[in-house]
Amino acid sequence: MTSLFVSRPARDFTEPVRRLLSRGVRITCLVADPESALTTEYARSIGDPDLHARAAESARQLVGVARDFAAEGHPGRMEVRFTRQLPTCYLSLVDPDLDTGRCRTSPCLAGVRRAESPMLDIVRAHQPQMFERYAAHVRHAREDSRPLGPDA
């Protein structure tokens, strides 16, 4: 996710996030905790010894992005947290507590680049049980995380 802020033109990602924050949306970014034993084991299992360093750098960059957005004075807020949960997928929830809630997820498949992984869209109104499973996963991961950044 960090690369979307630092390598893409602002109009592609930063501006849409800024618009959401200006509307009062709260965004939480969970990053794999480089100090977690699960992250260590996951890095070993996929043969990625640099995973710890990349996670720490991603978190550092995201905290900077969040700080910049906060300085703009938006009613919404971007928060960055380290999670001790094993990264099993990309997951984005929008309005998880409303009937109009939406979920986008892509599994972390061994040997498959994230850009080539399947993307699933789940609408609470159409698949309430599946939606709730993902929402519960996100709630648990957030509860089992620690905040980063200037107000942490």
FENQUIMO-V281805 format. One record per backbone hydrogen bond with DSSP energy under -1.0 kcal/mol. NH is the residue of the N-H (numbers start at 1). CO is the residue of the C=O. Records with the same first field share a line. If there is no record, write none. Layout:
NH = CO, CO
//
This chain:
4 = 1
5 = 2
6 = 2
7 = 3
12 = 9
15 = 10
17 = 13
18 = 14
19 = 15
20 = 16
21 = 17
22 = 18
24 = 21
25 = 20
27 = 77
29 = 79
31 = 81
33 = 83
36 = 33
40 = 36
41 = 37
42 = 38
43 = 39
44 = 40
45 = 41
46 = 42
48 = 43
51 = 48
54 = 50
55 = 51
56 = 52
57 = 53
58 = 54
59 = 55
60 = 56
61 = 57
62 = 58
63 = 59
64 = 60
65 = 61
66 = 62
67 = 63
68 = 64
69 = 65
70 = 66
71 = 67
73 = 70
76 = 21
79 = 27
81 = 29
82 = 146
83 = 31
84 = 144
90 = 106
92 = 104
94 = 102
98 = 95
101 = 98
102 = 94
103 = 122
104 = 92
105 = 120
106 = 90
108 = 88
109 = 107
112 = 109
116 = 113
117 = 114
120 = 105
122 = 103
124 = 101
126 = 123
127 = 123
131 = 127
132 = 128
133 = 129
134 = 130
135 = 131
136 = 132
137 = 133
138 = 134
139 = 135
140 = 136
141 = 137
142 = 138
143 = 139
144 = 140
145 = 142
146 = 82
148 = 80
152 = 149
//
